[in-house]
Amino acid sequence: MPRSAFHLLAAASLLLGAASSLDAARRPRYGGTLRVELRVARALEAAEWPMTFETLVALDESGRPQPALAISWRHDASGRRWQFHLRPNVKFHDGSPLTAEAVAAALGGSGWSARAAGEEVVVQTEAPAPLPEFADRRRAVFVRGADGSLQGTGPFRLAQWEPRRATLAAYEDHWAGRPFLDAVAIEMGRSAQQQLLDLELGKADLIELGPGDVRRATQSGARIWTSAPVTLMALRFERGRPLAEDAKLREALALSIDRAAILNVLLQKRGEAAGGLLPQWLSGYAVLFSTARDAARARQLVTGAPVLSLASDPSDALARMIADRIAVNAREVGLRLLTQAGGNADVRLVRARISPLGAEQALVRLAASLQLPDLLHLSSPALESLYAAERALLEDHRVIPLFHLPEIYGASPRVKTWATPGLLRAGEWRLDDLWLDSELP
C-alpha cells in the first residue's frame, strides 16, 4: 500500500473513532438523582406533579393533544360526549392495572359524568369540552392505595412526601419505558440566594430563578431554561373597602403605572408588559390592550389626598420591589399608596397561573382566580368574542394587568436532555427526558 494511502486510512480511522467517542459521550445514561430546589414553601397538590399523575391526553411542545393514557378518541357533534380507548397494559404504581372503572371514577364530578364501557371510558360533560381539556392537570388519573397513599401511572412515583421535601423515584414498569433518572429530590422553601449558592457549590442541579438572578447563574456556568409567559402579575382591588370602590381612583392607579420602566429595570426585560389578561402567544390580540402610562390623565382623576394600602406576598421579594415602584408612580400623580407585606389592604399584588389549554379556557380560569365576573357562558369561542369579553372584564379597573412572566430555571451543566426540551413552552417539566452526565462535577 502506498504510504500516502496508509496515512489517509489511519486519519480516517482516527476520525471515526473520535466521532464514535463523541456519540457515546452524548448518549443518555441511566442513574443518578436530580436535585431540584424551589422557592415555593408549601406542599404541592397531586395534580401539580405531571410526571407522577398522568392524563388521558397530553399536550406537546406546540400545545397539540397527543395520546397518553388514551390511544384514541371520538366525540359527538356537540362536543359534550367523548369516548376514549385506553392504552393497554398500563399499571398504577402499586402494580394494580389501569381499568376503565378507575379512570371513570377519577374523571367524574364538577359537571362531568363518566362510566366504563369495556376498555373504553365514556365522558359526558354539561358544556362542550375541547380535547385539550382532557390534558388538564385537574383531570389527572390516580387512585388511593390500601394505605391511603396516592397511586399514579407516570414515569415517577412518589417515594417521599413531606411539607417541604419530596422524592420521586423512577417507575420501572412505566408503559413508555423507565426514565433515565433514578430519582428526583425536591427541596421547597429555598430562598433565591440559597438556591444560587447551592447551584454554584454543586449541591443542586436545577433551581428556580428570578429575573435578577439570571446573570449570576449564567456566570456560574448554568444553562438558562425559560418558558413562554405563563403567569399574570396584576393588581386586584378588594371588594367592600371604601376607597377600593372608587372607580376614578382605580382608573388613576391604572394610568399611573410605568410598566416599561419596571420591565426594563426590575424584571430585566424578562417578560412582557400586560394591558390584558391573556398573553400574546395565547390570544393573538394582547397588543390591542394599551400598556402606556398617562400621568396627566391620572392627575385629573385624583381629588383630595387619598391613601390606599397595597399588599404583596411577604415571601415574594420581586413582588415587594414591584409594589414599591408602583407606589412611587402613584405618588407622582397625587395618589398615596402604602405598601405592606400581606394582611388586609385596598389593593393586592397577585400572581395567577395561565392555563395552556387554549385562550377560552385560560380566560375563564383567570376570571375565576381574580374574582372577576363568571365567564362560563361565552357567546362564542371566536377571538372576537373572547376579546370583547376580556375588555368587558377590565373596563372597571378592578383588576389591573401588569406583566406576563415566564418561568426561569438554572440548570447545572451536568443536566442533559434527550428527545424534548426539559421545560416545555407552557411551563411543564419533562423530567422523564432528563439525564445526568456523570463525568461532570
C-alpha positions as CSV (number, residue, x, y, z in Angstrom):
1,M,0.0,0.0,0.0
2,P,1.4,3.5,-0.9
3,R,2.4,5.4,2.2
4,S,0.0,8.3,1.4
5,A,-2.9,5.8,1.2
6,F,-1.8,4.3,4.5
7,H,-1.8,7.8,6.2
8,L,-5.2,8.6,4.7
9,L,-6.7,5.3,6.1
10,A,-5.2,6.0,9.5
11,A,-6.6,9.5,9.6
12,A,-10.0,8.3,8.6
13,S,-9.9,5.6,11.4
14,L,-9.0,8.3,14.0
15,L,-11.8,10.5,12.8
16,L,-14.3,7.6,13.0
17,G,-13.0,6.7,16.4
18,A,-13.4,10.3,17.7
19,A,-16.9,10.5,16.2
20,S,-17.8,7.3,17.9
21,S,-16.5,8.5,21.3
22,L,-18.4,11.8,20.8
23,D,-21.6,9.9,20.1
24,A,-21.0,7.8,23.2
25,A,-20.4,10.8,25.3
26,R,-23.8,12.3,24.2
27,R,-25.7,9.1,24.7
28,P,-28.1,9.3,27.7
29,R,-27.0,7.4,30.8
30,Y,-29.3,5.8,33.3
31,G,-28.9,6.5,37.0
32,G,-28.4,9.4,39.4
33,T,-30.6,11.7,41.4
34,L,-31.7,15.1,40.1
35,R,-31.6,17.6,42.9
36,V,-34.2,20.4,42.4
37,E,-34.7,23.4,44.6
38,L,-37.8,25.7,44.6
39,R,-38.9,28.8,46.3
40,V,-42.4,27.6,47.0
41,A,-42.8,26.7,50.6
42,R,-46.0,24.6,50.5
43,A,-46.7,21.0,49.8
44,L,-47.8,20.8,46.1
45,E,-51.0,19.0,45.2
46,A,-51.1,15.7,43.4
47,A,-52.2,17.3,40.1
48,E,-49.1,19.5,40.2
49,W,-46.8,16.5,39.6
50,P,-47.2,15.9,35.9
51,M,-44.5,13.2,35.8
52,T,-46.4,11.2,38.5
53,F,-50.0,11.6,37.7
54,E,-51.0,11.3,34.0
55,T,-54.0,12.4,32.0
56,L,-55.9,10.8,29.1
57,V,-54.1,13.1,26.6
58,A,-51.0,15.2,26.8
59,L,-50.0,18.4,25.1
60,D,-46.8,18.6,23.0
61,E,-44.4,21.5,22.7
62,S,-46.8,23.2,20.3
63,G,-49.9,22.7,22.5
64,R,-51.3,19.9,20.3
65,P,-53.1,17.0,22.1
66,Q,-51.2,13.7,21.9
67,P,-52.1,10.2,23.2
68,A,-51.2,9.4,26.8
69,L,-53.4,7.1,28.9
70,A,-55.8,7.1,25.9
71,I,-54.6,6.0,22.5
72,S,-57.7,7.1,20.5
73,W,-60.9,9.0,21.0
74,R,-64.1,10.2,19.4
75,H,-66.9,12.7,20.2
76,D,-70.4,13.7,19.2
77,A,-71.2,16.8,17.2
78,S,-71.9,18.8,20.4
79,G,-68.5,18.1,22.0
80,R,-70.3,17.0,25.2
81,R,-69.9,13.3,24.8
82,W,-66.4,11.8,24.5
83,Q,-65.3,8.2,24.2
84,F,-61.7,7.2,25.0
85,H,-60.0,3.9,24.2
86,L,-57.5,3.2,27.0
87,R,-53.9,2.2,26.5
88,P,-53.4,-1.5,27.2
89,N,-51.1,-2.9,29.9
90,V,-50.8,0.3,32.0
91,K,-50.3,-0.2,35.7
92,F,-50.6,2.1,38.7
93,H,-47.5,2.5,40.9
94,D,-48.8,-0.1,43.3
95,G,-49.0,-2.7,40.5
96,S,-52.7,-2.6,40.1
97,P,-54.0,-2.4,36.5
98,L,-55.4,0.8,34.9
99,T,-59.0,0.0,34.3
100,A,-61.8,1.9,32.7
101,E,-63.6,1.8,36.0
102,A,-60.7,3.5,37.8
103,V,-60.4,6.2,35.1
104,A,-64.2,6.8,35.2
105,A,-64.1,7.3,39.0
106,A,-61.2,9.8,38.7
107,L,-62.9,11.9,36.0
108,G,-66.4,12.1,37.5
109,G,-67.6,15.2,39.2
110,S,-67.5,19.0,38.6
111,G,-70.1,18.9,35.8
112,W,-68.7,15.7,34.3
113,S,-70.1,12.1,34.5
114,A,-68.0,9.1,33.4
115,R,-68.6,5.4,33.0
116,A,-66.7,2.4,31.9
117,A,-67.6,0.7,28.6
118,G,-65.3,-2.3,28.3
119,E,-61.8,-1.0,27.5
120,E,-63.2,2.5,26.9
121,V,-64.4,5.4,29.1
122,V,-67.4,7.5,28.1
123,V,-67.4,11.0,29.5
124,Q,-70.5,13.3,29.4
125,T,-70.0,17.0,30.1
126,E,-72.6,19.7,30.8
127,A,-70.8,22.2,28.5
128,P,-68.8,21.4,25.3
129,A,-65.3,20.2,26.2
130,P,-62.5,20.7,23.8
131,L,-59.9,17.8,23.6
132,P,-57.2,19.8,25.4
133,E,-59.5,19.9,28.5
134,F,-58.6,16.2,29.0
135,A,-54.9,17.2,29.3
136,D,-55.7,19.5,32.3
137,R,-53.8,18.5,35.4
138,R,-57.0,18.7,37.4
139,R,-58.2,15.7,35.3
140,A,-55.2,13.6,36.3
141,V,-55.9,9.9,36.9
142,F,-54.9,8.4,40.2
143,V,-56.3,6.0,42.8
144,R,-55.7,5.6,46.6
145,G,-53.7,2.6,47.7
146,A,-54.6,0.3,50.6
147,D,-52.6,2.6,52.9
148,G,-54.4,5.7,51.6
149,S,-51.4,6.9,49.5
150,L,-51.9,8.3,46.0
151,Q,-51.0,6.0,43.2
152,G,-50.5,7.3,39.7
153,T,-49.2,5.9,36.4
154,G,-46.4,8.3,35.4
155,P,-42.7,7.6,34.9
156,F,-42.0,8.6,38.5
157,R,-43.8,7.5,41.7
158,L,-44.0,9.4,45.0
159,A,-41.4,7.9,47.3
160,Q,-41.3,10.6,50.0
161,W,-43.9,13.2,50.7
162,E,-43.3,15.9,53.3
163,P,-44.4,19.6,53.6
164,R,-41.2,21.0,52.2
165,R,-39.5,17.9,50.7
166,A,-40.5,15.3,48.2
167,T,-38.7,12.5,46.4
168,L,-39.8,11.0,43.1
169,A,-38.5,7.5,42.2
170,A,-38.2,6.0,38.7
171,Y,-41.1,3.7,37.9
172,E,-39.6,0.6,36.3
173,D,-42.9,-0.6,34.7
174,H,-44.0,2.6,33.1
175,W,-45.8,2.0,29.8
176,A,-43.3,4.2,27.9
177,G,-40.2,2.7,29.5
178,R,-38.1,3.5,32.5
179,P,-36.9,7.2,32.8
180,F,-33.2,7.8,32.7
181,L,-33.0,9.3,36.3
182,D,-33.2,7.0,39.3
183,A,-34.9,9.7,41.4
184,V,-35.7,13.4,41.7
185,A,-35.2,15.0,45.1
186,I,-37.1,18.3,45.5
187,E,-36.5,20.8,48.3
188,M,-39.1,23.6,48.7
189,G,-38.9,26.8,50.6
190,R,-35.4,27.7,49.5
191,S,-34.6,31.4,49.1
192,A,-33.1,32.7,45.8
193,Q,-29.7,33.2,47.5
194,Q,-29.7,29.7,48.9
195,Q,-30.5,28.2,45.6
196,L,-27.8,30.1,43.7
197,L,-25.2,29.2,46.3
198,D,-26.2,25.5,46.1
199,L,-26.0,25.5,42.3
200,E,-22.5,27.1,42.4
201,L,-21.3,24.6,45.0
202,G,-22.7,21.6,43.1
203,K,-25.3,20.9,45.8
204,A,-28.3,21.5,43.4
205,D,-28.8,20.6,39.7
206,L,-31.9,22.6,38.9
207,I,-33.1,25.8,40.6
208,E,-35.8,28.4,40.2
209,L,-34.6,31.8,39.1
210,G,-35.9,35.3,39.4
211,P,-35.1,37.9,36.6
212,G,-32.4,39.4,38.7
213,D,-30.7,36.0,39.3
214,V,-30.1,35.1,35.6
215,R,-26.8,36.9,35.2
216,R,-25.2,35.4,38.3
217,A,-26.4,31.9,37.4
218,T,-25.1,32.3,33.8
219,Q,-21.7,33.4,35.2
220,S,-21.5,30.3,37.3
221,G,-21.9,28.1,34.2
222,A,-25.6,27.3,34.5
223,R,-27.8,27.0,31.4
224,I,-31.0,29.1,31.5
225,W,-34.3,27.4,30.6
226,T,-37.2,29.7,30.1
227,S,-40.9,29.0,29.3
228,A,-43.3,31.3,27.5
229,P,-45.0,33.9,29.7
230,V,-47.3,31.6,31.8
231,T,-48.0,33.8,34.8
232,L,-50.0,37.0,35.0
233,M,-49.0,39.6,37.6
234,A,-51.8,42.0,38.4
235,L,-53.3,44.4,40.9
236,R,-56.6,43.4,42.3
237,F,-58.9,45.7,44.3
238,E,-60.6,44.2,47.3
239,R,-64.4,44.5,47.2
240,G,-66.2,46.2,50.0
241,R,-63.4,48.6,51.0
242,P,-64.5,52.2,50.6
243,L,-61.5,53.5,48.6
244,A,-61.3,50.4,46.5
245,E,-64.9,51.1,45.4
246,D,-63.9,54.5,43.9
247,A,-63.8,53.9,40.1
248,K,-61.9,57.1,39.5
249,L,-59.1,56.1,41.9
250,R,-58.9,52.6,40.3
251,E,-58.5,54.2,36.9
252,A,-56.0,56.7,38.1
253,L,-53.8,54.0,39.6
254,A,-54.0,52.0,36.3
255,L,-52.9,55.0,34.3
256,S,-50.1,56.0,36.7
257,I,-48.0,52.8,36.4
258,D,-44.8,52.9,34.3
259,R,-44.8,49.3,33.1
260,A,-41.9,49.8,30.7
261,A,-39.5,51.1,33.4
262,I,-40.4,48.3,35.8
263,L,-40.0,45.7,33.0
264,N,-36.6,47.1,31.9
265,V,-35.1,47.5,35.4
266,L,-36.7,45.2,37.9
267,L,-37.6,42.4,35.5
268,Q,-34.5,42.7,33.4
269,K,-36.7,42.6,30.3
270,R,-37.8,39.0,31.2
271,G,-41.4,39.0,30.4
272,E,-43.9,41.3,28.7
273,A,-45.9,44.4,29.8
274,A,-49.6,43.4,30.1
275,G,-52.6,45.5,29.3
276,G,-54.8,42.5,29.1
277,L,-55.3,39.2,31.0
278,L,-54.0,36.8,28.3
279,P,-50.5,36.9,26.8
280,Q,-49.9,37.4,23.1
281,W,-48.7,33.9,22.4
282,L,-52.1,32.5,23.6
283,S,-54.7,35.1,22.4
284,G,-53.1,36.8,19.4
285,Y,-54.7,40.1,20.4
286,A,-52.9,41.2,23.5
287,V,-51.2,44.0,21.6
288,L,-54.7,45.7,21.3
289,F,-54.6,46.5,25.1
290,S,-52.7,49.6,25.9
291,T,-49.8,49.4,28.4
292,A,-48.8,53.1,28.1
293,R,-48.6,55.4,31.1
294,D,-50.9,58.6,31.1
295,A,-49.8,60.6,34.1
296,A,-51.7,63.7,33.0
297,R,-55.0,61.9,32.8
298,A,-54.3,60.2,36.1
299,R,-53.8,63.5,37.9
300,Q,-57.1,64.7,36.6
301,L,-58.9,61.8,38.2
302,V,-57.3,62.2,41.6
303,T,-59.1,64.5,44.0
304,G,-58.1,65.3,47.6
305,A,-55.3,63.3,49.1
306,P,-56.4,59.6,49.0
307,V,-54.3,57.0,50.7
308,L,-54.6,53.4,49.5
309,S,-52.9,50.3,51.0
310,L,-51.2,47.8,48.7
311,A,-50.4,44.3,49.9
312,S,-48.0,41.8,48.4
313,D,-46.9,38.3,49.2
314,P,-44.3,38.6,52.1
315,S,-42.3,35.7,50.7
316,D,-42.1,37.2,47.2
317,A,-39.1,39.6,47.1
318,L,-39.7,40.6,43.5
319,A,-43.4,41.4,44.1
320,R,-42.4,43.6,47.0
321,M,-39.9,45.6,44.9
322,I,-42.5,46.0,42.1
323,A,-45.1,47.1,44.7
324,D,-42.6,49.8,46.0
325,R,-42.1,51.0,42.4
326,I,-45.8,51.2,41.8
327,A,-46.1,53.3,44.9
328,V,-43.6,55.8,43.5
329,N,-45.5,56.0,40.3
330,A,-48.7,56.6,42.2
331,R,-47.2,59.4,44.3
332,E,-46.2,61.2,41.1
333,V,-49.9,61.7,40.2
334,G,-51.0,62.6,43.7
335,L,-52.1,59.2,44.9
336,R,-50.5,57.8,48.1
337,L,-50.0,54.1,48.1
338,L,-48.8,52.5,51.4
339,T,-47.1,49.1,50.7
340,Q,-47.3,46.3,53.2
341,A,-46.4,42.6,53.4
342,G,-49.6,40.6,53.5
343,G,-52.6,41.4,55.6
344,N,-55.8,43.3,54.6
345,A,-55.4,46.0,52.1
346,D,-57.3,48.0,49.5
347,V,-55.2,46.6,46.6
348,R,-53.3,43.4,46.4
349,L,-50.5,42.5,44.0
350,V,-51.2,38.9,42.9
351,R,-49.9,36.2,40.5
352,A,-52.2,34.0,38.5
353,R,-51.2,31.0,36.5
354,I,-52.3,31.0,32.9
355,S,-53.9,27.8,31.6
356,P,-52.2,26.4,28.5
357,L,-55.4,24.7,27.3
358,G,-56.5,27.4,24.9
359,A,-57.4,31.1,25.1
360,E,-61.1,30.5,26.1
361,Q,-60.3,28.1,28.9
362,A,-57.4,30.4,30.1
363,L,-59.7,33.5,30.2
364,V,-62.4,31.6,32.1
365,R,-59.9,30.4,34.8
366,L,-58.2,33.8,35.1
367,A,-61.5,35.5,35.7
368,A,-62.3,33.0,38.4
369,S,-58.9,33.2,40.1
370,L,-59.0,37.0,40.1
371,Q,-62.6,37.2,41.5
372,L,-64.0,38.7,38.3
373,P,-67.5,38.0,36.9
374,D,-68.3,34.5,35.8
375,L,-67.3,33.7,32.2
376,L,-68.6,30.1,32.0
377,H,-71.0,31.1,29.2
378,L,-69.2,33.0,26.5
379,S,-71.3,33.8,23.4
380,S,-68.7,32.2,21.1
381,P,-65.1,30.8,21.3
382,A,-64.2,33.1,18.4
383,L,-61.3,35.5,19.1
384,E,-63.6,38.5,18.5
385,S,-65.9,37.2,21.3
386,L,-63.0,36.5,23.6
387,Y,-61.5,39.9,23.1
388,A,-64.9,41.6,23.8
389,A,-65.3,39.5,26.9
390,E,-61.8,40.3,28.2
391,R,-62.2,44.0,27.5
392,A,-65.5,44.0,29.4
393,L,-63.8,42.3,32.4
394,L,-61.2,45.1,32.6
395,E,-63.2,48.2,31.9
396,D,-63.9,49.0,35.5
397,H,-60.2,48.5,36.5
398,R,-61.0,46.2,39.4
399,V,-58.1,44.2,38.1
400,I,-55.1,46.0,36.6
401,P,-52.9,43.6,34.5
402,L,-49.2,44.5,34.8
403,F,-46.9,41.8,33.4
404,H,-46.9,38.4,31.7
405,L,-43.9,36.5,33.2
406,P,-42.1,33.3,32.1
407,E,-40.8,30.6,34.4
408,I,-37.0,30.7,34.6
409,Y,-34.7,27.9,35.8
410,G,-31.0,27.5,36.0
411,A,-29.6,24.0,35.2
412,S,-26.2,22.6,36.1
413,P,-24.0,21.7,33.0
414,R,-24.4,18.0,34.0
415,V,-28.2,18.1,33.4
416,K,-28.9,16.9,29.8
417,T,-32.0,16.5,27.7
418,W,-32.7,13.8,25.2
419,A,-35.7,14.0,22.7
420,T,-37.5,17.0,24.1
421,P,-36.7,20.2,26.0
422,G,-36.6,19.7,29.7
423,L,-39.1,22.6,30.1
424,L,-41.9,22.9,27.6
425,R,-43.2,26.2,26.3
426,A,-46.2,26.1,28.6
427,G,-44.0,25.6,31.7
428,E,-44.4,21.9,32.2
429,W,-41.4,19.8,33.0
430,R,-40.4,16.6,31.1
431,L,-38.3,15.0,33.9
432,D,-38.5,11.7,32.1
433,D,-36.4,13.1,29.3
434,L,-33.6,14.4,31.6
435,W,-30.3,12.5,32.3
436,L,-27.2,13.3,34.3
437,D,-23.7,13.4,32.8
438,S,-21.7,11.6,35.5
439,E,-18.3,12.8,34.1
440,L,-19.2,16.4,35.1
441,P,-19.0,17.6,38.7
